[in-house]
Amino acid sequence: MLDVTPAATPRARAPLPPAAAPARPLGSWSERLWAVLAPVDAAVLAHPFLTGVADGTLAPAVFTGYLVQDAHYLAGYARALALLGSRAEALADTAVLARHAAGTVEGELVLHAELLAAVGVDATALPAGPSPTTHAYTAHLLAAAALGAVADGVAAVLPCFWLYARAGAALAAAGSPEPRYQRWVDSYAGEAFAAVVEEVLALVDRLGTGLTAAQRAHAEAAALTSARYEWMFFDAALRQERWPV
Ligand SMILES: Cc1ncc(C[n+]2csc(CCO)c2C)c(N)n1
């Protein structure tokens, strides 16, 4: 009988299905920001780190290296949020930013400790310091939060929330055969995280109404830089980037 079973070949890395643009209020600042971030969002969703999460082929050592670098990133990110919170003019904005600074430490870092423990890595004995890309991204966030206008800083911290919510939704739809990867996906895919992103976008839109076109453009450049660093962060993890000297 003719054997029609295909030869065992490695499963092709399917790109994640194209995701629709997020719905934002017409004429809002977040709507304009999305136009700036959309091409980078598409590149992030197509990145082999994420398609490797989706089909389970991502090397476990790459994922562990990502988590170690992410712990360094989160420390800088939480400080940038706390700093911005102290600089925000409206007390309501201080509350949102300070709450997410705490959420980064209590939520994200706890998730990391759990995921690292699952692979047998002691989170308190992080072997490597920040990689060049981790260092560059956190330095960008902290500079924008400390030295820029508040809108620059808020725009700079936005892609971290927004692009992860997008990746979480796209990856949840695909599902990962690897439970540890699925656990990571789930933390960004649920209703709770979507509500957090909505709250930050509402803050962005409140700030946007008081800005001149030039101030908006300046802040949009800071957001674009962060989005590019989000792509580079996945890429650095995949390449297991190290300082060359
Ligand atoms: C490089 C990198 N970028 C974004 C996130 C996601 N993230 C980090 S802190 C935070 C806000 C509080 O949950 C979010 C969404 C990550 N982990 N690593």
The ligand as a Tripos MOL2 file, in Angstrom:
@<TRIPOS>MOLECULE
LIG
   18    19     1     0     0
SMALL
NO_CHARGES

@<TRIPOS>ATOM
      1 C1         11.0960   43.7360   28.0070 C.3       1 LIG1
      2 C2          9.7260   43.6570   28.5880 C.ar      1 LIG1
      3 N1          8.7840   44.4760   28.1180 N.ar      1 LIG1
      4 C3          7.5520   44.4380   28.6340 C.ar      1 LIG1
      5 C4          7.2330   43.5870   29.6650 C.ar      1 LIG1
      6 C5          5.8530   43.5380   30.2510 C.3       1 LIG1
      7 N2          5.7370   44.3170   31.4600 N.ar      1 LIG1
      8 C6          6.7490   44.5720   32.2740 C.ar      1 LIG1
      9 S1          6.3090   45.5610   33.5940 S.2       1 LIG1
     10 C7          4.7410   45.6720   33.0680 C.ar      1 LIG1
     11 C8          3.7280   46.4730   33.8130 C.3       1 LIG1
     12 C9          3.2160   45.7890   35.0270 C.3       1 LIG1
     13 O1          2.6460   44.5540   34.7260 O.3       1 LIG1
     14 C10         4.5890   44.9320   31.8970 C.ar      1 LIG1
     15 C11         3.3280   44.8000   31.1950 C.3       1 LIG1
     16 C12         8.2520   42.7500   30.1350 C.ar      1 LIG1
     17 N3          8.0240   41.8750   31.1580 N.pl3     1 LIG1
     18 N4          9.4880   42.7970   29.5980 N.ar      1 LIG1
@<TRIPOS>BOND
     1     1     2 1
     2     2     3 ar
     3     2    18 ar
     4     3     4 ar
     5     4     5 ar
     6     5     6 1
     7     5    16 ar
     8     6     7 1
     9     7     8 ar
    10     7    14 ar
    11     8     9 ar
    12     9    10 ar
    13    10    11 1
    14    10    14 ar
    15    11    12 1
    16    12    13 1
    17    14    15 1
    18    16    17 1
    19    16    18 ar
@<TRIPOS>SUBSTRUCTURE
     1 LIG1         1 GROUP 0 **** ****
